[in-house]
């Protein structure tokens, strides 16, 4: 009898275990249904999004990346807010374009230089082969210097920042040559030459992209010649320091902080500095 009871007890215990296991599949099923519901909600939200607001967000990100006109998000600005547009700079970009185009046509350099307006300002694209850069050399040629002298003459009277980027094709110019270094040095030498013509160095920057940003596929020599270029980008937005009075901001946000006096820092009042010991 005792064995029978123990067997019945064991059987009953097994039934209880089966009942708990039966609840586990229900929990798994509930989780799956919840995940499917979340998926359907996400899909519905993507298909019914506000296109106008999405476009405003896209435009705002474009400005942050330096690729578009300044914009204002509806959710972050008062009603009736308008995009920030530097009208004087827009006029300045058009004047620069007209004068440079006239010069290029007069000098019969229109095959070597392409000038056009873009979202960032004015782009002056110079094809290295057309201005007689020697293969694998970062030394500026005389035709290129002549063009840069005219560019500097026009840029000297405007405050806009300038970015100079160098590019090459996918072939090594010389045995052991580094196209990335070559493109960077051509850009740097361009900036240095503009500086020698009275363009403030703080307005300029230089970068080399080597063969990693081609305009067209490097499938033949004609296309490679197009990719060997120098871009001089004149930005339409003025320098930040022209928009912000940094001294005024410092005084307003840090009224107790005084500018550093010539001769370096001095100990704070009531503090006697001690030498460090180890």
Legacy VTK file of the C-alpha trace (Angstrom):
# vtk DataFile Version 3.0
C-alpha trace
ASCII
DATASET POLYDATA
POINTS 278 float
0.000 0.000 0.000
2.796 2.356 0.813
4.374 1.783 -2.567
1.090 2.505 -4.307
0.667 5.791 -2.465
4.191 6.818 -3.268
3.590 6.000 -6.906
0.362 7.995 -6.877
2.149 10.853 -5.229
4.864 10.759 -7.821
2.308 10.695 -10.585
0.497 13.645 -9.083
3.757 15.553 -8.793
4.462 14.863 -12.433
1.041 16.235 -13.327
1.831 19.445 -11.466
5.111 19.783 -13.393
3.258 19.342 -16.676
0.802 22.038 -15.674
3.634 24.559 -15.007
5.234 23.664 -18.359
1.925 24.349 -20.035
2.087 27.962 -18.854
5.502 28.481 -20.392
4.289 28.156 -23.989
1.572 30.710 -23.214
4.191 33.254 -22.073
6.235 32.645 -25.213
3.160 33.069 -27.377
2.294 36.353 -25.611
5.809 37.708 -26.203
5.589 36.836 -29.894
2.228 38.592 -30.263
3.615 41.684 -28.506
6.613 41.826 -30.851
4.383 41.460 -33.919
2.156 44.261 -32.660
5.208 46.532 -32.175
6.382 45.694 -35.716
3.002 46.614 -37.215
2.953 49.912 -35.305
6.422 50.834 -36.608
5.431 49.964 -40.187
2.257 52.018 -39.893
4.157 54.993 -38.488
6.640 54.919 -41.378
3.877 54.879 -43.972
1.886 57.701 -42.380
4.680 60.103 -41.403
4.359 63.827 -41.886
6.229 64.459 -45.133
6.536 68.198 -44.537
8.119 67.725 -41.122
10.427 65.031 -42.463
11.630 67.418 -45.164
12.296 70.118 -42.566
14.348 67.677 -40.495
16.308 66.597 -43.581
17.051 70.230 -44.458
18.221 70.960 -40.915
20.642 68.032 -40.995
21.914 69.197 -44.382
22.816 72.584 -42.888
24.572 70.936 -39.959
26.701 68.998 -42.439
27.405 72.092 -44.507
25.342 70.879 -47.468
22.345 73.163 -47.619
20.559 76.363 -46.782
19.978 77.140 -43.094
16.552 76.031 -41.991
14.273 76.281 -38.946
12.376 73.347 -37.464
8.692 73.998 -36.795
8.895 72.254 -33.433
11.798 74.409 -32.255
10.905 77.887 -33.418
8.176 80.423 -32.936
5.386 80.631 -35.495
6.421 82.659 -38.508
10.148 81.980 -38.085
12.139 82.221 -41.320
15.367 80.547 -42.456
18.607 82.405 -41.823
19.871 83.757 -45.143
22.977 85.910 -45.524
21.730 88.184 -48.294
24.908 90.234 -48.520
26.952 87.059 -48.905
24.650 85.801 -51.666
25.279 88.978 -53.638
29.005 88.683 -52.937
29.109 85.121 -54.301
27.447 86.193 -57.538
29.852 89.106 -57.973
32.848 86.818 -57.433
31.489 84.352 -59.962
30.922 87.015 -62.612
34.382 88.551 -62.209
36.192 85.207 -62.207
34.283 83.940 -65.231
35.168 87.086 -67.124
38.848 86.688 -66.233
38.897 82.993 -67.170
37.332 83.720 -70.561
39.759 86.571 -71.220
42.720 84.315 -70.382
41.233 81.439 -72.423
41.333 79.178 -69.374
37.703 78.063 -69.527
38.790 74.475 -70.312
40.980 74.427 -67.201
38.693 76.135 -64.698
35.058 75.527 -63.875
33.239 78.105 -61.740
29.728 77.586 -60.448
27.476 78.319 -57.501
26.526 75.488 -55.187
24.707 75.126 -51.883
27.847 76.012 -49.933
28.804 79.119 -51.885
31.120 79.429 -54.888
33.168 76.499 -56.180
36.299 77.138 -58.262
37.350 73.793 -59.749
40.792 73.659 -61.350
41.889 70.654 -63.407
45.528 69.909 -62.597
46.489 68.720 -66.091
45.021 71.820 -67.739
47.107 74.204 -65.638
50.205 72.091 -66.334
50.925 70.450 -62.983
53.820 68.061 -63.473
52.946 64.423 -62.906
53.470 63.496 -59.265
54.533 67.027 -58.309
52.941 69.380 -55.772
54.870 72.412 -57.084
52.504 75.075 -58.386
52.772 75.766 -62.102
53.000 79.282 -63.466
49.513 79.225 -65.107
48.043 78.065 -61.790
49.863 80.799 -59.863
48.519 83.369 -62.297
44.979 82.141 -61.698
45.483 82.103 -57.903
46.744 85.680 -57.987
43.452 86.778 -59.540
41.468 84.677 -57.061
43.388 86.261 -54.179
42.779 89.737 -55.583
39.023 89.128 -55.462
39.000 87.299 -52.121
41.080 89.944 -50.364
38.137 92.348 -50.152
35.616 89.795 -48.777
35.605 88.045 -45.372
34.302 84.617 -46.438
36.210 81.489 -45.397
37.887 79.333 -48.045
38.338 75.560 -48.189
40.889 74.036 -50.586
40.647 70.324 -51.405
43.032 68.276 -53.525
42.154 65.115 -55.504
43.999 62.578 -57.670
43.151 59.585 -59.847
43.627 55.950 -58.802
47.092 55.468 -60.336
50.353 56.146 -58.548
52.003 59.194 -60.090
55.485 57.815 -59.458
56.966 54.633 -58.093
56.342 54.662 -54.369
54.364 57.926 -54.546
51.425 58.453 -52.212
48.451 60.037 -53.968
46.885 61.020 -50.666
49.990 62.988 -49.712
50.207 64.465 -53.212
46.617 65.739 -53.114
47.117 67.186 -49.629
50.360 68.950 -50.569
48.778 70.532 -53.651
45.989 71.871 -51.449
48.442 73.107 -48.801
50.640 74.824 -51.394
47.552 76.501 -52.813
46.658 77.852 -49.374
50.216 79.038 -48.772
50.263 80.867 -52.089
46.965 82.588 -51.310
48.407 83.577 -47.932
51.391 85.143 -49.702
48.843 87.236 -51.604
47.360 88.708 -48.397
44.578 86.203 -47.725
44.389 85.749 -43.935
45.429 82.197 -42.976
42.658 81.873 -40.380
40.151 82.078 -43.220
41.546 79.042 -45.021
41.834 75.283 -44.637
43.386 72.556 -46.796
42.607 68.849 -47.207
43.664 66.001 -49.471
41.305 63.230 -50.593
43.653 61.309 -52.870
41.771 58.996 -55.250
38.889 58.424 -52.818
36.412 61.006 -54.120
36.373 60.739 -57.927
33.960 62.740 -60.058
33.802 59.961 -62.656
35.013 56.329 -62.753
38.750 55.968 -63.371
38.133 53.809 -66.431
40.410 55.574 -68.923
42.929 58.418 -69.144
40.357 61.045 -70.138
38.279 60.342 -67.040
41.340 60.157 -64.795
42.297 63.619 -66.013
38.936 64.907 -64.788
39.533 63.439 -61.338
42.941 65.123 -60.979
41.730 68.456 -59.672
41.817 71.118 -56.956
38.589 72.558 -55.550
38.619 76.043 -54.043
35.348 76.394 -52.149
34.405 79.916 -51.047
31.792 79.535 -48.314
28.847 81.898 -48.390
28.386 81.993 -44.610
30.661 84.520 -42.872
33.197 83.465 -40.266
31.704 82.656 -36.886
33.723 85.343 -35.134
32.026 87.958 -37.337
28.614 86.826 -36.118
29.475 86.531 -32.424
31.135 89.095 -30.186
33.226 86.637 -28.188
34.320 89.237 -25.615
30.695 90.183 -24.922
29.697 86.537 -24.552
32.574 85.947 -22.143
31.552 88.898 -19.992
27.853 87.950 -19.937
28.300 84.274 -19.097
31.384 84.608 -16.907
31.090 88.038 -15.266
33.628 87.208 -12.551
36.268 85.839 -14.889
38.791 88.453 -15.900
40.965 88.206 -19.013
44.420 86.790 -18.399
46.974 89.522 -17.834
50.294 89.551 -19.665
52.878 87.581 -17.756
50.817 84.460 -17.180
48.517 83.233 -14.457
48.802 84.366 -10.854
47.680 82.485 -7.700
44.120 83.050 -6.556
43.595 85.285 -3.548
44.061 83.452 -0.268
45.679 80.437 -1.930
49.322 79.670 -1.387
50.453 77.129 -3.964
52.694 74.362 -2.690
55.193 72.389 -4.742
54.165 68.864 -5.721
55.962 66.086 -3.872
56.006 62.393 -4.780
LINES 1 279
278 0 1 2 3 4 5 6 7 8 9 10 11 12 13 14 15 16 17 18 19 20 21 22 23 24 25 26 27 28 29 30 31 32 33 34 35 36 37 38 39 40 41 42 43 44 45 46 47 48 49 50 51 52 53 54 55 56 57 58 59 60 61 62 63 64 65 66 67 68 69 70 71 72 73 74 75 76 77 78 79 80 81 82 83 84 85 86 87 88 89 90 91 92 93 94 95 96 97 98 99 100 101 102 103 104 105 106 107 108 109 110 111 112 113 114 115 116 117 118 119 120 121 122 123 124 125 126 127 128 129 130 131 132 133 134 135 136 137 138 139 140 141 142 143 144 145 146 147 148 149 150 151 152 153 154 155 156 157 158 159 160 161 162 163 164 165 166 167 168 169 170 171 172 173 174 175 176 177 178 179 180 181 182 183 184 185 186 187 188 189 190 191 192 193 194 195 196 197 198 199 200 201 202 203 204 205 206 207 208 209 210 211 212 213 214 215 216 217 218 219 220 221 222 223 224 225 226 227 228 229 230 231 232 233 234 235 236 237 238 239 240 241 242 243 244 245 246 247 248 249 250 251 252 253 254 255 256 257 258 259 260 261 262 263 264 265 266 267 268 269 270 271 272 273 274 275 276 277
